Amino acid sequence: MNEFITVYSAETMRRLRSRIFIIGVLLGAVGIGLIIKLPTYMDSVMTQANRVALAGDPALVSQAEPLLRKDFHVVRTMPGKANVAPSDLSDTKNISAIILLRRSGHAMNVVVYARDPGNITVSSLRRDLLPISMQIATGLSQADLGKALKLPVTVRATNSKFGTAAQANDARIIAYIMLFSLYILIMINSQLIMSSVAEEKTSRIAEMLVASVNPSALLSGKIAASATLAIVQMIIWIAIGFVLGAHPGAPPALDAAESSRATSFSLSSVSAGDLAGFAAFFLLGYLQVSTMFAAVGSLVNRTEDLGALAGPLVIPIVAAFLIAMTALGAPNTPIVIITSFIPLIAPFVMFARIVVSDVPVWQIALSLVINIAATYGIAVLAGKIYRVGMLLYGRPPKLSQIWSVIRS
């Protein structure tokens, strides 16, 4: 136990003071901030691209302006202007298009003069102007047409964790950010452990370490120190995410349609239980992957061989991340439920299910038990491989040698 504490404290302080760790934390914090603020920035960019002016029939312009504000930013109206010349668009720097509205018999004619035709979504324009077109075609009054178009639709949640679509969307966005952070932390820190073990072996430092410290204590101390630093990174990143993302959500004045298109999100959709699940499955996933990487690193005699050996270990992690993305939209499909119990994959998939759905308690408990047992089994096997691998130089051990060590 004393050897474990010595290795753990020394490794933790060494990495905690390293510039690489500090830079990694700062870059990760900046990345989290950018991910959270990116939707707002993209919304402002789209707003600039959708700045339009209305021209043409005065009656049509007055009717169209409030309808188009759902998808476009109307910055100017030019009622009575029957023709639009290219110079009109060139002289107005703050708009991307001029929409000319005309009435032709029992139909409305719409012509768009755009700087970039790709910025104008015709389907949105057609949907917004549909009430005016139907009013002209049918001859109904605006009041009667409004009643016909306002079809009452009520969405009631059944067997759902969330009461509204906005809450569900917020949870998926936050879960995606946390899953991405989980993936990055596990991959980067696990490969750092692998590189550290390989470097110690190739530099012959391992001989002195193994001679003075129990190999199991050395391996477990390194992994525990790395896990501690990964948790510190995770806490810092999540705290920054909460600070930057904490807000009450969409303004009350927005209607349901506008609220569904809001690019901001509220962190209130993630509960303390969700965060506890993230921490638990993050720790299990990290211990499983990092232990495997450390064991494989002990078999390397040249650092150039790290990539070839790390490749197969990365595959299940990438697969787990992709399945977790599917779980955010379909958390209760058979394949998602099954994979939420499989070691190496479950830490990603089960967490995704916990955030977006009400997972039965027995499934969470069973997944935890299976993965704790798997973590212990991986640690035992990795310890045997590490003990032998760190003292073998020259040619890498054969599979038969590894198998005999595992069986012993």
Secondary structure by P-SEA (a helix, b strand, c coil): caaaaaaaaaaaaaaaacaaaaaaaaaaaaaaaaaaaaaaaaaaaaaaaacccccccaaaaaaacccccccccccccccccccccaaaaaacccccbbbbbbbcccbbbbbbbccccccccaaaaaaaaaaaaaaaaccccaaaaaaaaccbbbbbbcccccccaaaaaaaaaaaaaaaaaaaaaaaaaaaaaaaaaaaaaaacaaaaaaacccaaaaaaaaaaaaaaaaaaaaaaaaaaaaaacccccccccccaaaaaaccccccccccaaaaaaaaaaaaaaaaaaaaaaaaaaaaccccccccccccccaaaaaaaaaaaaaaacccccaaaaaacccccccccaaaaaaacccccaaaaaaaaaaaaaaaaaaaaaaaaaaaaaaacccccccaaaaaaaaac
